[in-house]
């Protein structure tokens, strides 16, 4: 089964269509793998202007003149976490004013394979 759609291009055949789809899939996988790899900021060429940006990203090195927020006027609500995909008890429409929702989250540093 060969059919010419455009005479200046190669013949359209099952083999050429499969070859093109395999090449397109390989290109997509290569591009996705390249974009998913984490990249750390390059700090070897920091100039004076960007030096302040990297220093500000470190919370211990950052200097601030901001006053601490007064949260004493807000209602505090304790909420129990539940396992996904469930949602904790909540209201569909918020009632009352702003609230501070307190939760307790326990983390386990052991590997997921039981080690």
Buried (B, 14 or more C-beta within 10 A) or exposed (E): EEEEEEEEEEEBEEEEEEEEEEEEEEEEEEEEEEEEEEEEEEEEEBEEEEEEEEEEEEEEEEEEEEEEEEEEEEEEEEEEEEEEEEEEEEEEEEEEEEEEEEEEEEEEEEEEEEE
